[in-house]
């Protein structure tokens, strides 16, 4: 019965409000050690909880006592005796358990509990509050805030000649603002043939890890925008946003976006992704259907990442309308997608011109920091 209840309540209504903890975080007055991994299915909660727990630090002493560690693995990263996860090897500094551990996560937790429960002054509270592993560079970064101190946000605008479909299209990411007459891109999303996600996760709480998603970028229902080959490294660490201007022929649809690191051999290493159901563009509480053909602005949060895009690589963004079976398909009718079976195709249009400058906003760590 609980499953049926979940399917019936698709908005943040009173059913979900009763168990929504975030609104009550201002009542929590305890030290917290926040931990997760870049490929952990529970990962987004960490980056929502940590800043909310520290933002009231001036009024509550305990709210200053927060720490966060992010490893390059899945849910069980604290038990990783190897540096490999998925198809990537992140080097010896990634090992978090065993005799070869560079950063022994279990020891960090033990020190935390010794300090707070036994009163042992072991120096853990004198250390940086945030430690995140930067893939590509294969090293840890430390700081006292999230995002990290010194982070600079840079805009990468979407460009094309109207043919950004597939990775062989003309989609481009550039710091340059788009021109007035730049054509839009379009594709058809068919829920009966949904754009796939990557391989099905082996664990209910972890993704498979770093893996090649270039096979997805070969589909006509996927738009691909990427930088030219980088002539210098770009370090991206922090929250990511896509400001997207788009129209649909449907009453409701989904926008699914992914960031990947394209290696010189074409391997596209999956990083963060973001999804927004169009009728929840204004709020999760009050869904509002689309007017077919009307252009809307969507602000899509892409899961944070920590990755060094190395010289010779590319930064790639792809846009689709599903990632099945990882996420429910949107059937495009405006009805409850979990309790109905009717479906229609949606004609999707992405705009990127002077009036509608769709842009990817990346958190950059400046060189030398």
C-alpha positions as CSV (number, residue, x, y, z in Angstrom):
1,X,0.0,0.0,0.0
2,X,2.9,2.4,0.7
3,X,4.1,2.0,-2.8
4,X,0.7,2.9,-4.2
5,X,0.7,6.0,-1.9
6,X,4.1,7.1,-3.2
7,X,2.9,6.8,-6.8
8,X,-0.3,8.8,-6.1
9,X,1.5,11.7,-4.5
10,X,3.8,13.1,-7.2
11,X,4.1,16.6,-5.8
12,X,5.4,17.9,-2.5
13,X,1.9,17.9,-0.9
14,X,0.9,17.3,2.7
15,X,1.7,13.6,2.4
16,X,5.4,14.4,1.8
17,X,5.5,17.5,3.8
18,X,4.8,15.4,6.9
19,X,8.2,13.7,6.5
20,X,10.2,16.5,4.8
21,X,13.0,17.1,7.3
22,X,14.8,20.0,5.6
23,X,12.3,22.6,6.9
24,X,13.2,21.5,10.5
25,X,17.0,21.6,10.1
26,X,17.0,24.9,12.0
27,X,15.9,22.9,15.1
28,X,18.9,20.5,14.9
29,X,21.7,21.6,17.2
30,X,24.3,18.8,17.0
31,X,27.7,18.3,15.4
32,X,27.4,16.3,12.1
33,X,30.0,14.5,10.0
34,X,28.6,14.6,6.4
35,X,30.0,11.9,4.1
36,X,29.2,10.7,0.5
37,X,30.8,9.9,-2.8
38,X,30.6,11.4,-6.3
39,X,28.8,8.2,-7.5
40,X,26.6,7.7,-4.5
41,X,22.8,7.6,-5.2
42,X,22.2,9.3,-1.8
43,X,24.8,11.9,-2.8
44,X,22.6,15.0,-3.3
45,X,21.4,15.1,0.3
46,X,24.9,15.7,1.5
47,X,25.3,19.0,-0.5
48,X,21.8,20.1,0.6
49,X,22.4,19.3,4.3
50,X,25.9,20.6,4.9
51,X,25.3,24.3,3.9
52,X,22.0,24.3,5.7
53,X,23.6,23.1,8.9
54,X,26.3,25.7,8.8
55,X,24.3,28.7,7.7
56,X,23.1,29.4,11.2
57,X,26.5,29.1,12.8
58,X,26.4,32.6,14.2
59,X,23.4,31.8,16.4
60,X,24.2,28.2,17.4
61,X,27.6,27.1,18.6
62,X,27.1,23.5,17.5
63,X,26.2,24.6,14.0
64,X,29.9,25.5,13.5
65,X,30.8,21.9,14.2
66,X,30.2,20.4,10.8
67,X,32.6,18.4,8.6
68,X,32.2,16.9,5.1
69,X,34.2,14.4,3.1
70,X,33.4,13.3,-0.5
71,X,35.3,10.4,-2.0
72,X,35.4,9.3,-5.7
73,X,33.4,6.1,-5.1
74,X,29.9,5.0,-4.4
75,X,28.0,4.5,-1.1
76,X,30.6,2.2,0.5
77,X,33.6,4.3,-0.4
78,X,34.9,4.3,3.2
79,X,35.7,0.6,2.7
80,X,37.6,1.0,-0.6
81,X,41.0,-0.7,-0.5
82,X,41.5,0.0,-4.2
83,X,41.9,3.2,-6.2
84,X,39.7,1.9,-9.0
85,X,35.9,2.5,-9.3
86,X,34.0,1.7,-12.5
87,X,36.3,1.9,-15.4
88,X,38.6,4.6,-13.9
89,X,41.7,4.4,-11.6
90,X,41.9,7.4,-9.4
91,X,45.4,6.8,-8.2
92,X,46.8,5.9,-4.7
93,X,45.5,9.0,-3.0
94,X,41.9,7.7,-3.6
95,X,42.4,4.6,-1.3
96,X,40.3,5.1,1.8
97,X,40.7,1.9,3.7
98,X,43.3,-0.8,4.5
99,X,47.0,-0.6,5.0
100,X,47.6,1.5,1.9
101,X,44.9,4.1,2.7
102,X,46.0,7.6,1.9
103,X,43.0,9.1,3.8
104,X,41.6,6.5,6.2
105,X,37.9,7.4,6.5
106,X,37.2,5.1,9.3
107,X,40.0,6.7,11.3
108,X,38.5,10.1,10.6
109,X,35.1,8.9,12.0
110,X,36.8,7.4,15.0
111,X,38.6,10.7,15.8
112,X,35.3,12.6,15.4
113,X,33.5,10.3,17.8
114,X,36.4,10.4,20.3
115,X,36.4,14.2,20.3
116,X,32.6,14.6,20.7
117,X,31.7,11.6,22.8
118,X,34.9,11.0,24.9
119,X,36.3,14.6,25.0
120,X,39.7,13.6,23.6
121,X,41.3,16.7,22.0
122,X,42.9,15.0,19.0
123,X,43.0,18.0,16.8
124,X,40.3,17.1,14.4
125,X,38.4,20.3,15.0
126,X,41.5,22.3,14.1
127,X,41.6,20.8,10.6
128,X,39.8,22.0,7.5
129,X,36.0,21.2,7.6
130,X,35.7,20.1,4.0
131,X,37.7,17.5,2.1
132,X,36.7,16.5,-1.4
133,X,38.5,14.3,-3.9
134,X,39.2,15.9,-7.3
135,X,39.0,13.3,-10.0
136,X,41.3,13.8,-13.0
137,X,43.8,15.5,-10.8
138,X,43.5,12.5,-8.4
139,X,44.1,14.5,-5.3
140,X,42.2,15.9,-2.3
141,X,41.2,19.5,-1.9
142,X,40.5,21.0,1.5
143,X,38.7,24.1,2.8
144,X,36.3,25.5,5.4
145,X,33.3,26.3,3.2
146,X,31.2,24.7,0.4
147,X,31.6,25.8,-2.3
148,X,35.4,26.0,-1.6
149,X,37.0,29.3,-0.9
150,X,38.1,31.1,-4.1
151,X,35.7,29.4,-6.4
152,X,34.9,31.4,-9.5
153,X,31.7,30.8,-11.6
154,X,32.2,30.9,-15.3
155,X,29.5,30.7,-18.0
156,X,29.7,28.4,-21.0
157,X,27.0,29.4,-23.5
158,X,25.4,26.9,-25.8
159,X,25.9,27.4,-29.5
160,X,25.1,25.5,-32.7
161,X,24.2,25.9,-36.3
162,X,20.9,24.1,-35.6
163,X,22.3,20.6,-35.7
164,X,23.5,19.7,-32.2
165,X,22.0,16.2,-32.4
166,X,24.5,13.5,-31.4
167,X,28.2,13.9,-30.6
168,X,28.8,14.3,-34.4
169,X,26.7,17.4,-34.5
170,X,27.8,21.1,-34.3
171,X,26.9,21.8,-30.7
172,X,29.5,24.0,-28.9
173,X,30.2,25.3,-25.4
174,X,31.9,28.7,-25.4
175,X,32.4,31.7,-23.2
176,X,31.2,33.9,-26.1
177,X,27.6,35.1,-25.9
178,X,25.4,33.7,-28.8
179,X,24.4,35.9,-31.7
180,X,20.9,37.3,-32.4
181,X,20.2,35.0,-35.3
182,X,21.6,31.7,-33.9
183,X,19.2,28.9,-34.8
184,X,17.6,26.6,-32.2
185,X,18.1,22.8,-31.9
186,X,15.3,20.3,-31.8
187,X,14.6,16.6,-31.2
188,X,11.6,14.3,-30.7
189,X,11.3,12.6,-27.3
190,X,9.3,9.4,-27.6
191,X,8.4,7.8,-24.2
192,X,7.9,4.5,-26.0
193,X,11.6,4.6,-27.0
194,X,13.1,6.6,-24.1
195,X,16.7,7.8,-24.1
196,X,18.5,5.3,-21.9
197,X,20.5,5.9,-18.8
198,X,23.8,4.2,-18.5
199,X,24.0,0.6,-17.3
200,X,21.7,-0.4,-14.5
201,X,23.3,0.2,-11.1
202,X,24.5,-3.0,-9.4
203,X,23.7,-1.5,-5.9
204,X,20.5,0.2,-4.9
205,X,22.5,3.0,-3.3
206,X,25.5,3.4,-5.7
207,X,26.0,4.1,-9.3
208,X,28.3,1.8,-11.2
209,X,31.0,4.4,-11.0
210,X,32.9,6.3,-13.6
211,X,31.9,4.8,-17.0
212,X,31.7,5.7,-20.7
213,X,28.4,7.2,-21.7
214,X,29.4,8.1,-25.3
215,X,26.9,5.5,-26.6
216,X,24.1,7.7,-25.4
217,X,25.5,10.6,-27.4
218,X,25.0,8.8,-30.7
219,X,21.2,9.1,-30.5
220,X,19.2,11.7,-32.4
221,X,17.1,12.5,-29.3
222,X,20.2,13.7,-27.5
223,X,21.7,17.2,-28.1
224,X,25.5,17.5,-27.4
225,X,27.4,20.7,-26.7
226,X,31.1,20.6,-26.0
227,X,34.1,22.7,-25.8
228,X,36.9,22.6,-28.3
229,X,39.9,20.4,-27.2
230,X,41.2,22.2,-24.1
231,X,44.6,23.8,-24.4
232,X,44.9,24.0,-20.6
233,X,43.4,22.2,-17.6
234,X,40.1,23.3,-16.1
235,X,39.3,22.3,-12.5
236,X,35.6,22.1,-11.8
237,X,34.7,21.7,-8.1
238,X,31.3,22.6,-6.7
239,X,27.6,23.0,-7.6
240,X,26.6,23.3,-11.3
241,X,23.7,25.0,-12.9
242,X,22.2,25.0,-16.4
243,X,20.0,27.9,-17.3
244,X,18.0,26.5,-20.2
245,X,15.5,28.2,-22.6
246,X,13.3,25.6,-24.1
247,X,9.8,24.9,-25.6
248,X,7.8,21.7,-25.9
249,X,4.8,20.6,-27.8
250,X,3.6,18.7,-24.7
251,X,1.7,19.8,-21.6
252,X,4.5,18.4,-19.5
253,X,7.9,16.8,-20.2
254,X,11.3,16.3,-18.6
255,X,14.7,17.9,-19.2
256,X,17.6,15.6,-18.4
257,X,21.1,17.0,-18.6
258,X,24.5,15.4,-18.0
259,X,28.1,16.6,-17.7
260,X,31.0,14.4,-19.0
261,X,34.7,14.6,-19.4
262,X,35.6,13.5,-22.9
263,X,39.1,12.0,-23.1
264,X,41.3,12.2,-26.3
265,X,40.2,8.7,-27.3
266,X,36.5,9.6,-27.2
267,X,35.8,8.0,-23.8
268,X,33.1,10.2,-22.1
269,X,33.4,9.9,-18.4
270,X,30.1,10.5,-16.7
271,X,30.1,13.2,-14.0
272,X,27.0,15.0,-12.5
273,X,23.5,15.0,-13.9
274,X,20.4,17.0,-13.4
275,X,16.7,16.5,-14.1
276,X,13.7,18.8,-14.0
277,X,10.1,17.9,-14.7
278,X,8.7,20.9,-16.5
279,X,5.5,21.2,-14.5
280,X,7.6,21.6,-11.3
281,X,9.6,24.4,-12.8
282,X,8.1,26.9,-10.4
283,X,7.8,24.8,-7.3
284,X,7.5,21.2,-6.2
285,X,4.3,22.0,-4.3
286,X,2.2,23.5,-7.1
287,X,2.7,21.9,-10.5
288,X,1.9,24.1,-13.5
289,X,1.4,22.6,-17.0
290,X,3.1,24.0,-20.0
291,X,1.5,26.0,-22.8
292,X,2.7,24.0,-25.9
293,X,5.2,25.9,-28.0
294,X,5.8,28.6,-25.4
295,X,9.5,29.3,-24.4
296,X,10.2,28.9,-20.7
297,X,13.4,29.5,-18.6
298,X,14.4,26.4,-16.6
299,X,17.1,26.5,-13.9
300,X,18.4,23.0,-13.6
301,X,20.6,22.0,-10.8
302,X,23.3,19.5,-11.9
303,X,24.8,17.4,-9.2
304,X,28.0,18.8,-7.9
305,X,31.3,17.3,-9.0
306,X,35.0,17.5,-8.4
307,X,36.9,16.9,-11.6
308,X,40.0,18.2,-13.4
309,X,39.4,18.4,-17.2
310,X,42.9,17.9,-18.4
311,X,44.6,19.5,-21.4
312,X,43.5,17.6,-24.5
313,X,40.1,16.8,-23.1
314,X,36.7,18.3,-23.7
315,X,33.9,19.5,-21.4
316,X,30.6,18.0,-22.7
317,X,27.0,18.7,-21.9
318,X,24.2,16.6,-23.2
319,X,20.5,17.3,-23.1
320,X,17.7,14.8,-23.5
321,X,14.2,14.2,-22.0
322,X,14.7,10.8,-20.2
323,X,17.3,8.6,-18.6
324,X,15.5,5.3,-18.4
325,X,15.4,3.1,-16.3
326,X,17.3,5.2,-13.8
327,X,14.4,7.7,-13.7
328,X,10.7,7.4,-14.4
329,X,9.7,8.3,-18.0
330,X,7.6,11.4,-18.5
331,X,4.7,10.3,-20.7
332,X,4.2,13.9,-21.8
333,X,0.4,14.1,-21.1
334,X,0.5,16.2,-18.0
335,X,-1.1,13.4,-16.0
336,X,0.4,11.3,-13.3
337,X,3.1,9.4,-15.0
338,X,3.1,6.6,-12.4
339,X,-0.6,5.8,-12.5
340,X,-1.5,6.3,-16.2
341,X,-0.3,4.6,-19.4
342,X,-1.3,7.0,-22.1
343,X,1.7,8.5,-23.8
344,X,2.5,11.0,-26.6
345,X,5.6,12.1,-28.4
346,X,7.0,15.6,-27.6
347,X,8.8,17.9,-30.0
348,X,11.5,19.6,-28.0
349,X,13.3,22.9,-29.0
350,X,16.3,24.3,-27.2
351,X,17.1,28.0,-27.7
352,X,20.5,29.7,-27.5
353,X,20.5,33.2,-29.0
354,X,20.9,36.7,-27.7
355,X,17.4,36.8,-26.4
356,X,17.5,33.3,-24.9
357,X,21.2,32.7,-24.0
358,X,21.1,29.2,-22.5
359,X,24.2,28.8,-20.4
360,X,26.1,26.2,-18.3
361,X,27.5,27.8,-15.1
362,X,30.6,25.9,-13.8
363,X,32.4,26.4,-10.5
364,X,36.1,26.9,-11.4
365,X,39.1,26.6,-9.1
366,X,41.6,29.2,-10.5
367,X,45.0,27.9,-11.6
368,X,47.5,28.1,-8.8
369,X,45.0,27.7,-6.0
